[in-house]
Amino acid sequence: MSFHFEVLKTDPSGARLGRLTTPHGVIETPAFMPVGTAGTVKGLTHEALEELGAGLLLANTYHLYLRPGHELIARLGGLHQFMAWRGGLLTDSGGYQVFSLAKLRKVTEEGVRFRSHLDGSEHMLTPEKAIEIQRALGSDIGMVLDECIEYPATRERAREAVERTLDWARRSRAAIDGGAPSASNPEQVFFAIAQGSTFAELRRENAQRLVELDFPGYAVGGMAVGEPHELTCEMTGEATNCLPADRPRYLMGVGKPEQLADYVRCGIDMMDCVLPTRNARNGYLFTRQGPLHITNARFADDARPVDEACGCVACRRYSRAYMRHLFQAHEMLGAILNTHHNLYFYLDIMRSIREAIASEDLPRFSSELQAQLGAGQH
Ligand SMILES: [Zn+2]
């Protein structure tokens, strides 16, 4: 199967129901991608992920490049083969982690020089290197290197990052067209990333100029970095309005469950976020009645499931009391069940969003979801 995207239906808000075909399966969109940082979604087996219906995982290039190394993964047949994952894989460029995790980073026209957060070793990530690493990994979708900046940023700083992001996208385009395709996944494609901070004209301009480079998909980056939710939506809408309707659009690093439908209404087809998995490991569970902290003493003798309306394996079988006990006793099973529940919750919302678009009912679904989730806490 080669890469292909079709929009099946668009609702008046701009929300799209679609189908993304990758060399490793077909993904119904809008889709949420669980984060599998080091080639694993922490706490879940691949069997569990398959059962949850996760068709596309995100893996982090920065982490895999540093450990165990992209060349080792290539020798072992690419990332799919290495981690024995049959579904779709998207890799980021490594840029975001370099900007957020690495030490002593220095951005120049050429790329980003940084020290590993693991052993202090020095590395240089350039647009060409990001393509080379991701080709070695052989993900289905790779991302080009962009410059992520802090929030808030001045217009001058945002302008500079947009110019650099565009220059790096041009160099990435040349590296993609000029080099040999991935040995393990020759059908791999790369998406470009539009930046522009919180400046509408920069968001529009960056998106338009990237479209001229003709990528098979586009991401909106540098959002949900501390700005108000309304501004995230506004800026995302500015960017998606300038992107071609027949290409998938990926909003990176979002979001809270009650916000997912808002992003879909901005014309977004793909999202990823660490919230469901990271929060699960901290005992923070999402439910249709608002968040639940499993550590709360009130749950010590509560025989009810975490969420009575949830169909996940944790809620079908285990009580709040048991889940709380596991967490308090630092038992591995606690994090495993919590992660299972939170991912089920996210993927279930995405299923409901797709159904709502199909039945032309997204605005009602969206406001009901917000009312429900924002209603309060357990
Ligand atoms: Zn559940």
Boltz pocket constraint, residues with backbone or C-beta under 6 A from the ligand:
constraints:
  - pocket:
      binder: B
      contacts: [[A, 306], [A, 307], [A, 310], [A, 311], [A, 312], [A, 313], [A, 314], [A, 315], [A, 316], [A, 340], [A, 341], [A, 342], [A, 344]]
      max_distance: 6.0
